[in-house]
Amino acid sequence: MSDQFSAEISSRICKHMNEDHANAIVIYAQAFGGVTDATDAEMLSIDAEGMNLTAQVNEETVPVRIQFDHVLADAEDAHQTLIAMVKQARVKL
């Protein structure tokens, strides 16, 4: 994990996403993780290259790794990238 994505930053981003944007995480799993049947999802960690999620599919927990389209520079880049990705995912779905 790069300095820009310490365990504390990853934890803060994941906590925020899980508490305030749970629907976006499901959309990430469906559109970018290929788990089209996901009914729920949780963000476990984020780093400069991608994010790790778990998705619920038919009462089964499935691990999902989603790579970003670029290496993130910092937490602000993560913020902007996650917003852009949810917009792209809504168009895809």
Secondary structure, 3 states (H helix, E strand, C coil): CCHHHCHHHHHHHHHHHHHHCHHHHHHHHHHCCCCCCCCEEEEEEECCCEEEEEEEECCEEEEEEEECCCCCCCHHHHHHHHHHHHHHHHHHC
